[in-house]
Amino acid sequence: MFQNLTAAPDDPILGLNEKFKQDQRSGKVNLIVGVYQDESGEIPEFQAVAEARRRLAGPHKANYLPIEGDPAYGTLATQLILGSDAPRMAQGAWVAAQTLGGTGGLRVVADFLARCQVVQTVWHTNPTWVNHQAIFQAAGLQTAAFPYLDAAGKGLDFTAMMAALEQIPTGQAVLIHGCCHNPTGVDPTPAQWQEIVTLLKQRQLLPILDCAYQGFGAGLEADALACRLVSEQIDEAVIIQSFSKNFSLYNQRVGAAIFLTKSQAEAQVLRSQVKAAIRANYSNPPQHGAAIVRTVLGDSELRGSWQAELEDMRQRIATLRQRFAASLREKCAVDFSHISQQAGMFSFSGLTPEQVTRLRDEFGVYFVGNGRMNVAGLNESNLEPTTRAIAAVVNSVVPDTVPANA
Ligand SMILES: Cc1ncc(COP(=O)(O)O)c(C=O)c1O
């Protein structure tokens, strides 16, 4: 039965990461996967997370969680994105499910939309996170793209995006990145967000906001702006959260799917359908990662410590962006100033697939094939060699100093 199978293509990001691991060159630079790394290239543990783990150590509790996960976690996660005094929460017009990371949250949303025939098509930005289409299609939904980037591939084409959103048939879903757009790092301004929300409401489109990087863009509260505008102005919407990046809990798989409804009564019916979708998938979520997040968010001292460390990370990325753009400006004939204006971990560098291949093969500097880079993969020791390698490729001359990783 299995002999006629053909191999599925490697995941464009995780497959490349495997190649990076096998690369024997000592000065290789990994700008591929969306993981925050500190100055030494390590994934740091938040002090608040370490303390929460200590507090949680004790007799093992092995019973299943409820299908929708820990309710206290769901409340804290929803308050984090909507604000602790969100009127919608007081009204009970919301449902939160603890999910297996942001990916698991997207899949719960997709299964729910498909099984209840809420929408047929999910419209997404072009480009978008590589896994978005696959997740919604796997649930049986159609996907379609609307324009996002300008012709130079460096900024938002707001006019083209709004014109395309106008044309989407009423009653379909629009998947947008709540902040720190992946892969481009290009986000709408606050005023543009308001226009987008007004249009979605007018056209009766269902907003699905994917928030995997809250705290990495303009700040923890500022990054929640789009979700809060939607929650305040649109009756029905969906938000997906991931705590992989902003709690550094990548392998714990902690996320949430939050559904906003017109009323508490509708929330109750919707909850039953979300539970049915989860039951047929993984039955109920694991407990440890969500317990860590609940412990941190539920304790003012730990929460303050977590927030301060997250802010340090955000500022470090912003500084890296400035330094990287300045170093490229000195060395390159090509304009990379957009890198200093983008938000979050990622930048669309504007490098062509051929240039990306040369950087990998000749210099051991790894970008995703579409030119996306993880700015948080840069540090004191690899920033200059990386910009020299980029200069060598885009200026097409041999650099005067050979990079350490050549
Ligand atoms: C836009 C976006 N959504 C969702 C996810 C998935 O998050 P998680 O790793 O928590 O599944 C990512 C991760 O890279 C992402 O960039």
The ligand as an ORCA input file, in Angstrom:
! r2SCAN-3c Opt
* xyz 0 1
  C       2.518     34.109     11.423
  C       2.705     32.868     12.219
  N       1.639     32.204     12.668
  C       1.754     31.083     13.382
  C       2.995     30.559     13.674
  C       3.070     29.258     14.431
  O       3.412     29.405     15.764
  P       3.785     28.141     16.629
  O       5.220     27.906     16.460
  O       3.397     28.548     18.010
  O       2.968     26.993     16.152
  C       4.140     31.203     13.233
  C       5.441     30.630     13.527
  O       6.432     30.807     12.890
  C       3.985     32.387     12.483
  O       5.046     33.048     12.028
*
